[in-house]
Amino acid sequence: MDSALASDQGAVYLPQTVRTAAKLLVVGHFAVGKTTFVGSLSEIRPLRTEETMTQAGALIDDLAGIEEKTTTTVAMDFGRLTLSESLVLYLFGAPGQQRFTRMWKDMTHGALGALVLADTRRLEQSFPVMAVLEEQGLPYAVAVNHFEGAPRFAETEVREALDLLPETPLVTCDARDRISSTHALIALVQYLQARHTR
Amino acid sequence: MSPGRHERGLVRPYVVTDGRAYPSRNTFDLVTLVMAHPDRPLTGLSPEKRGVMDLCLGGALSVAEVAGYLELPVSVTKVLLGDLVDSGHISTRAPIPKAELPETQLLQEVLDGLRARL
């Protein structure tokens, strides 16, 4: 644990005037582009934190009473955008398929909302992700991260396939592109704002 | 275990925290901003707390960034920061002081900031 040398960590500190930190989540299944998305937008080298989660008794049925514990390492990549002299926005990318209550409580606590990244080749893998957000009561928008060679569908088809509510925003983005990714976040924040004024 | 998978050193996280899994206070969010007080003595602090102080004396960071830079799990980082708040070495700025800033206003500020980046 080389924790002695702060200079080695290359920390980029916040401006002294920053008073408020806001948090948005970027969630989606494995390899959907969460880390790329966060990296495109972040002003700092994206950081990673890991938590080891223990689930007791997950395999008890299979192993006929043998006490079994499974541990999984859950990694979150996150980035930062200083939006004004007083406001900083943190983007947390997290895997959506795992149902570790403690992690989700931590992640969603104080979060304004979530952007679900989806891939048209594997739309069905977004269902567990959206289910977790609904369980946690966190509002979300969906952004299809367009991969080269992936099929393009009409918006209505994607909406139907994902079984989205009419008000849930659906946009397309290229997670590698800063401007495109910014537009996706704007669509999410506009939606969050509209929910308040309804 | 395959070698090199976790080059984290030999000290297990809970040794660092004296066996505690939860911080002495429950005030930390991932985006709680923490700042170190430069006038507090560093003698007697554990190497890990010293590491937190060395990092935080440079300026304000979120709890998640402290964990990320020090390569510690968030849970361990919260325990260390909790102790350092108790001992007066660190102070926090709670995320989104709700009473001061209604969520609609915060969302508007986030929106303005994002649009300015286009």
HADDOCK unambig.tbl for C-alpha pairs under 7 A between the chains (distance, minus, plus):
assign (segid A and resid 1 and name CA) (segid B and resid 8 and name CA) 5.86 0.50 0.50
assign (segid A and resid 1 and name CA) (segid B and resid 9 and name CA) 5.18 0.50 0.50
assign (segid A and resid 3 and name CA) (segid B and resid 48 and name CA) 6.22 0.50 0.50
assign (segid A and resid 3 and name CA) (segid B and resid 51 and name CA) 4.65 0.50 0.50
assign (segid A and resid 3 and name CA) (segid B and resid 70 and name CA) 5.91 0.50 0.50
assign (segid A and resid 4 and name CA) (segid B and resid 50 and name CA) 6.97 0.50 0.50
assign (segid A and resid 4 and name CA) (segid B and resid 51 and name CA) 4.84 0.50 0.50
assign (segid A and resid 6 and name CA) (segid B and resid 54 and name CA) 5.58 0.50 0.50
assign (segid A and resid 6 and name CA) (segid B and resid 55 and name CA) 4.80 0.50 0.50
assign (segid A and resid 9 and name CA) (segid B and resid 69 and name CA) 5.85 0.50 0.50
assign (segid A and resid 13 and name CA) (segid B and resid 59 and name CA) 5.37 0.50 0.50
assign (segid A and resid 13 and name CA) (segid B and resid 60 and name CA) 5.72 0.50 0.50
assign (segid A and resid 13 and name CA) (segid B and resid 61 and name CA) 5.97 0.50 0.50
assign (segid A and resid 14 and name CA) (segid B and resid 59 and name CA) 6.73 0.50 0.50
assign (segid A and resid 14 and name CA) (segid B and resid 60 and name CA) 5.43 0.50 0.50
assign (segid A and resid 14 and name CA) (segid B and resid 61 and name CA) 6.19 0.50 0.50
assign (segid A and resid 20 and name CA) (segid B and resid 95 and name CA) 6.04 0.50 0.50
assign (segid A and resid 20 and name CA) (segid B and resid 96 and name CA) 5.34 0.50 0.50
assign (segid A and resid 21 and name CA) (segid B and resid 31 and name CA) 6.18 0.50 0.50
assign (segid A and resid 21 and name CA) (segid B and resid 95 and name CA) 5.41 0.50 0.50
assign (segid A and resid 21 and name CA) (segid B and resid 96 and name CA) 6.04 0.50 0.50
assign (segid A and resid 22 and name CA) (segid B and resid 96 and name CA) 6.70 0.50 0.50
assign (segid A and resid 47 and name CA) (segid B and resid 68 and name CA) 5.45 0.50 0.50
assign (segid A and resid 48 and name CA) (segid B and resid 68 and name CA) 5.42 0.50 0.50
assign (segid A and resid 49 and name CA) (segid B and resid 67 and name CA) 6.40 0.50 0.50
assign (segid A and resid 49 and name CA) (segid B and resid 68 and name CA) 5.15 0.50 0.50
assign (segid A and resid 49 and name CA) (segid B and resid 71 and name CA) 6.75 0.50 0.50
assign (segid A and resid 49 and name CA) (segid B and resid 73 and name CA) 6.07 0.50 0.50
assign (segid A and resid 49 and name CA) (segid B and resid 74 and name CA) 6.80 0.50 0.50
assign (segid A and resid 50 and name CA) (segid B and resid 73 and name CA) 5.43 0.50 0.50
assign (segid A and resid 51 and name CA) (segid B and resid 73 and name CA) 5.33 0.50 0.50
assign (segid A and resid 51 and name CA) (segid B and resid 74 and name CA) 6.87 0.50 0.50
assign (segid A and resid 83 and name CA) (segid B and resid 110 and name CA) 6.85 0.50 0.50
assign (segid A and resid 83 and name CA) (segid B and resid 113 and name CA) 4.57 0.50 0.50
assign (segid A and resid 83 and name CA) (segid B and resid 114 and name CA) 6.79 0.50 0.50
assign (segid A and resid 84 and name CA) (segid B and resid 113 and name CA) 6.29 0.50 0.50
assign (segid A and resid 179 and name CA) (segid B and resid 118 and name CA) 6.04 0.50 0.50
assign (segid A and resid 182 and name CA) (segid B and resid 114 and name CA) 6.64 0.50 0.50
assign (segid A and resid 186 and name CA) (segid B and resid 111 and name CA) 6.30 0.50 0.50
assign (segid A and resid 186 and name CA) (segid B and resid 114 and name CA) 6.66 0.50 0.50
assign (segid A and resid 189 and name CA) (segid B and resid 107 and name CA) 6.56 0.50 0.50
assign (segid A and resid 189 and name CA) (segid B and resid 111 and name CA) 6.33 0.50 0.50
assign (segid A and resid 193 and name CA) (segid B and resid 104 and name CA) 6.26 0.50 0.50
assign (segid A and resid 193 and name CA) (segid B and resid 107 and name CA) 6.26 0.50 0.50
assign (segid A and resid 196 and name CA) (segid B and resid 104 and name CA) 6.77 0.50 0.50
